């Protein structure tokens, strides 16, 4: 049975920075994010940090 995890924005960004860790985590866990996390992540991609 695969463990399910809900990532917050900081954890999502850390995994996104290291593709190897993301692939390894995806094999071990079913990874989910909330709508709020998705919004914060996309906002950061569009407008960058410090905005």
C-alpha positions in Angstrom: 0.0 0.0 0.0 1.3 3.4 -1.0 1.3 6.2 1.6 -0.6 9.4 0.8 0.9 12.8 1.6 -0.4 16.3 1.3 2.4 18.8 0.5 2.5 22.4 1.6 4.0 25.0 -0.7 7.5 24.8 0.8 7.7 21.0 0.4 6.5 21.3 -3.2 9.1 23.8 -4.1 11.9 21.8 -2.5 10.8 18.7 -4.4 10.5 20.6 -7.6 14.1 21.9 -7.3 15.5 18.4 -7.3 14.0 16.2 -10.0 15.6 13.1 -8.6 14.0 13.5 -5.2 10.6 14.2 -6.9 10.8 11.0 -8.9 11.8 9.0 -5.8 9.1 10.5 -3.7 6.5 9.8 -6.4 7.4 6.1 -6.4 7.0 5.9 -2.6 4.0 8.2 -2.0 0.8 9.3 -3.6 1.5 13.0 -3.6 -1.4 15.6 -3.3 -1.5 19.4 -3.0 -4.3 21.6 -2.0 -5.8 24.3 -4.1 -4.2 27.0 -1.9 -0.8 25.3 -2.5 -1.4 25.2 -6.2 -2.3 28.9 -6.2 0.8 29.9 -4.1 3.1 27.8 -6.3 1.8 29.2 -9.6 1.8 32.8 -8.2 5.4 32.3 -7.3 6.2 31.0 -10.8 4.5 33.9 -12.5 5.5 36.8 -10.2 8.7 35.4 -8.7 10.0 35.6 -5.1 9.8 38.8 -3.1 6.7 40.1 -4.8 
